[in-house]
Structure formats: C-alpha cells, structure tokens
C-alpha cells in the first residue's frame, strides 16, 4: 500500500517547516490542508510559505480557487486525493501539511455531501441571525451538533447555517453522517503526526506571527483585494485575520485593538484545533516545543521504523 504522511496540529506549531524538512529528507512533495490557502490572493493572512522559502519542494492545493468560489471539503478531498496519487505515481512521498481538521477528515475518512439546500429553511435561519446575531445560531448548533460547533467559528454564519440545515433536514448531526462515509484514498496507509506545544508557547508564537503579518503588509493585501473588485462578502474574508483586518479598515477598531483581537482569536482557534485532532484516530502526537531538528528526527525515526516493517511484510 502506498504511504501518505500527514503533519497536523494547531496554528503556529511549526507544521510547514517540518513538512518541508520531511520532503527534503524523504524525497517528498507537500500537499496543503488549509481551507483558506486554497484561495488565490490570500497569502499573508494564511501564512503561505513564499516560493523562495519552499527550498524547491513542490506544494499542492494552494491557490487553486478563485475567492468568489464556494470551495468545499468535498471538492478538497477530490482534488487533494488526485494530487496525492500523482505524487505517488512520480515516485515521490506525499506529505499532507495543515490544520483544517474537516479537510483532513474528508480526505482520510470521506465526506458527506449533505442534502440539497433548502431556501426556505436558510431564509428563516438568516432572519434569526439578523435579529439576534450569528452567535445565537451558534448556540443552537452547540445543542444539536456540538462537534460542528467546536470546529465552526461563531461568526461563520454560512457554515453554521449549513450544519443546522443538515440537522433539521436529516434529523442527524453532520458528525453522524461523516462516520458513514468512506475515504477517497482507501489504498493508502496514512502515517499521521500531530504537533503540540505548551499553551504559553502558542501565545508567544501567535503574537510574533501577527506582528509579522502586519509588517509584511496584511492591510495592503486586503486593500488590493478590495480594489480589484473582490466583494467584502467573499468567503475568504470571513476567515481569521482577514475578518478582523477588514473590520479595522471599515473603522470598527484601531490597529492595536485589531492585532490584540487577532491574537486572542488565534489562540482560541488553536484550542479548537487541538480538540478536533484529539478526536481523530491513529494520530501520533509529537512535542514540538524544543529544537526543530529534534522534532524532525523523531518523526523520521518513526517513519523509518514503519518503512522497515512494511518492507518486512512484503518479503
């Protein structure tokens, strides 16, 4: 069976650097697992690794969609599985890198496409959100589908409504539907590693990252996207960093308060990511708080042992 290596974990834990290092060590190519990095033009806020820093390692599933498109987990699973098979066919090792738990689950365990949209139900839920705010819908979701409430941000009205729609139309939460699906990569063995660091390290790394994003020009990136004609309602603008930046440009808060808010919400997001990945089966948790080389060597040791066992079973 071909091998897929996955490097997962919360934001700012060092996934991208480890993925590139593993690709160099084992002759691999990186496949991104990030729900916002799929969109063209959204670079700084998604921390896409610049071309000059990829060290010649091909990266897939980045910049594959127009920001006005509605990109789904089902589409990701379909396109990422094709990319992974292409990497294997070239004699290279596919290395999945990212922190979007739903995309990882769709790719490795399958995805439930759900019932057709119900315009009347969506309109009713939209009216509730308009009167009481998206958080009221999120509270409702937390009662009927707690797992979806964990992974969907309270401000992400679109995904909240879809999760509620599935529940009310089928009588079952999304997670129950997910459990009945099949992976689009049934022939692969997945070696999945989840990185974790102490909360205080997450706080420090997130703060540094946010400062770097502003220094790199996140405000100008958003201005350029808007000036190009992209509507402020485009889905990528609802994501972390971009939503708060857009609010700042619209005068909701000053830059200092915006940075503080992004840091705070990133830390909350990191906790939600940990909760999600702790529920995923067969992940090998690796501490990533020490030297990067130590983490690389630990993962490399496990992979070498796996490959040795695989070779032995084939003889």
Buried (B, 14 or more C-beta within 10 A) or exposed (E): EBBBBBBBBBBBBBBBBBBBBBBEBBEBBBBBBBBBBBBBBBBBBBBBBEEEEBEEBBBBBBBBBEBEBEBBBBBBBBBBBEBBBBBBEEEBBBBBBBBBBBBBBBBBBBBBEBEEEBEEBBEBBBEBBEEEBBEBBBBBBBEBBEBBBBBBBBBBBBBBBBBBBBBBBBEBBBBBBBEEBEBBBEEBEBBBBBBBBEEEBBBEBBBEBBEEBBEBEBBEBBEEBBEEEBEEEBBBBBBBBBBBBBBBBEEEBEEEEBBBBBBBBBBEBBBBBBBBBEEBEEBEEBEBBEEEEEBBEBBBEBBEEBEEEEEEEEE
